[in-house]
Every structure is written in structure tokens, then in C-alpha cells.
Amino acid sequence: MNHTRVSEEERVDLSPLRELVERIFRVPMELLRLPKDLARLGEERGQEAPLLFASSVARERSRPWLMQAEIDGFLQEAQPGYFLTGFWGHGTNSYAFYYLRVTSSSRVYLRLPFGGIYMNTKRDAAQIGKFLRAFLPFEAMVEKGIMCSLLAVESMGRGRYEVVRADGSTVTSEASMLRAPSFGSFMEPSAEKTNRIERARKPSKCPTCKSKAVAEIQICRPTYSDELQQKVDAGLDRSGGCVMTLDDPAWICGACGQQIYRRSSPK
């Protein structure tokens, strides 16, 4: 359904979003820096209307970029002024809080896991709150001229970050920062490296923080069981969504969020 037409009531009623952001995530609403032309989207793609709010630029598109396989399209095609935030999901475990923003110097795609049947809602809400309180002020540094540009993708436990600092140097990382947000490291002179780690088999400990909570990333969730739920709660199992690409991490550290890729042949 095309949802570019919204009522005046939808334009002004942000109370559902405020409930989610401030009461559940415990994040001050002003940190989101909402655009003045924000409006709630109507029904699309599913059984019920999503809790999604979008700018006029975002509403010009017939449907938003919400799926894992659509991230590259967002990064390549979304225009400055594009903004979308809120909650949406499908299936049993592909539910998330969304925060998408494009400016002339930044592209941000946050799809933070929350609300799925296999998820720990209380724990995930605390993690999202901690992450947003760290990331949103960091993102605002672009507008203040402290950074030249920012590309940030955090989606269902997978991360990709690229920062061009004021001195022209570039810092990149492919580690998820959802569980351990440390954005100050991007501004440190020693941080200029790509944090990609590969192993031939699942490591017994995280190469970065030495935690034993290294989880296999499952592509499409298997049948629910008590044993599976115990692994999820212990951080030893993680859903990777239902879309596979040619370069997906195989494991993830439940403590620091470090992604680990499978090496094609042992070295």
C-alpha cells in the first residue's frame, strides 16, 4: 500500500514513539533530533500497521528499506532528508527498533533486535538504550564539524562503521557495537584499522575480549525448543535473520559484539 498520504492526526501524535524511546529504552526523545515533517506510516507489507514514523523524503518512496537484504539499496539510493524511526518486524524473530537517517555527510542504518519471540525483551531494551545514548551524540558530531562524514550500519548483531575524521583520516570497523558501544575509539589516532577477524572454525574464546560466550549466527531460526531458548538466554545462540549474503559472519561474541568470519581455507 502506498503510504505517502497521512492525516494531520498522524503527523502530530508521537506518543507511541515516545513511550518506546523514553519509557522502555530510557533515552531522551530529543537525542533522536526528529525532523519537523515527521508522520506515521500507514499499513504496508504485513498484517498490521507498523509503529514507524518517517520524514517527507522517506514517505516519497513507496515502501521503506526494512529488510536485511535492502541495506545496500538504502546506502546507495536514500536521499538527504531521509529519516525513519520506530518498530517493525515479521516472522517470529525478525523484529527490531529502526533508526535510519541520511544527510549530506552521513548515512545511518540502525536495525536493533527487539521484540521477537526468541528475544529477551528486558535485556534487549537495556542494550538498545545504552547503545543509543552512546551513538546518537556521536552521530551529532558530524553536524558539529568534529567528523567529516559517517557511515554506520548496526543490524541484527552485525556492524559496519566508517568515519572520516576532521584531519581527513578514515577509521573503519566491521564489529557490532550494540553490546559494547565504544564510539570514542573512532576519534583516537590509534584506531585506524579494519577490525575483521577470520577463523577456520568456531573459536573457544573471543579473539578480542577473551569471553567464552561465542555464539553461532543462525540463518533462519530452527524449531523452538527449551534447549534452544536456554542457549539464546545464555548468549550462545544468535539469530542472523532470514537473508543470507555472500559475506556473512559465522559467529559473534555475546560479550563485546565482535563478529568472526569463517575463513574459506585454513591458513
N, C-alpha and C positions, 0 to 999 in steps of 0.2 A: 504494500500500500504506500502511495506517495504521502509523506507526512510533512510537506513543506507548508501546509496551511494549519495554523494553530489559533485557538481562541485567545482572547485577551486574558481570560482567567488562567490559562495555561502559562502565559507569559509571566505572570506575577507570583504564582503560588510555588514558592521554593521550599515550603515546609517539609515535604517528604525528603528532599535532598539534605536539608539542614538536620533533620532527625538522624539520617545516616551518618553524616560527616561529623557533627558535633557531639551527639549523644553516644553513638556506637563506636566511632573511631576516635572520638575526643580530639578532634582537630578544629581549630578556629576557622569558621567559614571564610573569613577574609583572606586566609592563606591561599585559597583557590583562585583569587583575583578573577571573579566571574565577569564575563562581558555583559554590557548593559542590554544587549539584544537577545539574551538567553530565553529559550522557550522549551517546553516539554514536547518530546516527540510523541506521536500517536502510535497506533498499532502497526507493527511490521514484523515480518518474518516468523511469527510464532502464535502461541495460543493467547497471550495476554499482552497488554500494553506495557512496555518496559519503563523502568524508572530512569529515563535518560533525558538530559537537558542539553540543548545544542544552540550554537550561535547561528545567525542568519546564513553565514557562509556554509556551515555544516549542513543546514537544512536545504540548501540548494541541491545537494546530492540526493538521489532517490533513496538510498539506504546508507547507513553508516558502516565504517570499517570495524567490525566487531569480532571477526574470527581470526584465529592464529594465522591461517594462510593468507589473510588480507593485509598483514602488517607491511609487507614490501610495497603493496599498492598505496597504502596510506603515506609511507615515507616518500614515495615518488610523485604522488599526484595531489595530495592535500594542499590547499592554497593558504597563504597567510590570512589569519582571521578565523581559521577553522578551530572550533572548540567544542568538545563534547565531554560530559561527565555524568556519572550515575551508576546504576546497577542493571546488569542484564545477564542472562545465561540460557543454556539449552542442555538437553540431555540430563544426566544425573550429576555430573561433576564439573561441567564447564560453565561455572558461574563466577562472576567477577565484578569488582568495582573498577570503573573506567575513568581515565583522565587523559584526554587527547587534546593537544594544543599545537598550533603551528603559527609561528611569527616569521618575520623576515630573517631572523637569525637563530631560530630554534625549531626543532621537531621533537615532540614528546608523545610517546605511546605507552601508557600505563594500563595494564590489564591485570589487576591484583586479585588472586584467587580468594573467593569469599562466598559462602552460602551453598556450596554443593553438598550432596548427601554424604560424601566421604570426608568432608572437611570438618575441622574443629573450629566452629564459628567464633567462640570466645578468644581462642588463641590467635586466629587469623585476624580478627578485628584489632587486637593489640598490636600485631605485627604491622598491619596496614597503617595504623595510627602513628606508630614510631617511624615508619618509612616516610609517610607524607610530611610529618613535622620536620624531618631532615631534608627531604628532597625539594619541597616547594620553595623554601628560602634559597636553596642552592640554584634552582631554576631561575629565580628572580634576579640572580647575579648577572644574567645576560642583559637584561634591560638596564642594569646599573653600569654596564660597560666593564665589569670586572672580568667577564668572559666575552670572547668574540662570537662564539657560536656553541650550540649544544645540540647533540642528538642523543636521546635517551629512550630506550625500549626496555620495559620490565613487564614480561608477560608470562604468567602462569609458571613462575620459577625460573625463567630464562631471561638473561640480561644482555644488553648491548649498550655501551656508552661511548661517546666520542665528544671530547671537549677541546675547543681551540681557545687557548688562554690569551690574555691581553698581549703577551710577548710574542705571539704567533706560534708557539709550540703546541703540539697536539698530544693529548693523552687519551688512550682508548682502553677499554676493558670489556671482556665478554663474560664477566661473572655477574650473577644475580646479586643484588644488594638488598633484596626485600627483607631478609632476616638480619642482616648486619649492615645497615646503611652507614657508609663512611665517605661521604662526598667531599670532605675536606681534603682527602688524599689526591683528588684531581688537581688541586691547586698547589701541591707540593712539588718542588723541582725534581725530586727523585721518583715521581710517579709515572714517568713517561715510558710506558711499556704496555704490551698487549698481554693480558692475563689469560692466555689459552693454555689449558693443560690437557695432555692426551695420555692415555694408558691403554695397554693391550687388554687388560682385564680389570674387573672391579677392584679398586684398592681397598685394603682393610682399614685405612685411615685417610682422612682428607689431606692432600698434599700441602694445603695452605695453613689450616689451623690444627691439624692432627686429630680432629674429632673422629670417633668411630661411627658416627651417625651418617654414613654414606648410603644414600638411597638410590635404587634403580628407578629411572624415569619410565613409567608405563605409558605406552601409546595406546589409547583406548583402554578403558577400565575393565578388568575381568569381573566375573560374577562376584557379588558381595559375599563375604564370609566374616565370621568373628575373628579369624586369624588375620585376614587382610586388614580389618579395622584396627587391630592391635598394632600392626606394622605401621599403618598410617599415623596413629596417635604417637608412636614412638619415633616418628621421623625416618623410618627405614623404607618407606614406600612413598612414591610421589607420582601423581598423575601428570602426564605430559600433554593432555588434551587428546583430541581425536584426529589431528592432522600431522602427518609426517613429512619432513623436508629432507633434502639431501645432506644436510649438515646439522643434525640434532645432537645435543649432548646425551650421553648414555646414563650418567649418574650425576647426583647433586648432593652436596654436603648439607645436612639438615641444620648444622650449627652456624656456618658462615655464608652459605649460599653459593660456594664455589661450584661451577659447572665443570664436569670432566668428560671429555670426548673419547670415544673409542678409537684407538689407533688401528688403522687398516691392516698393518702387519707389524709384528713385534720388532723392536729395534734393540 
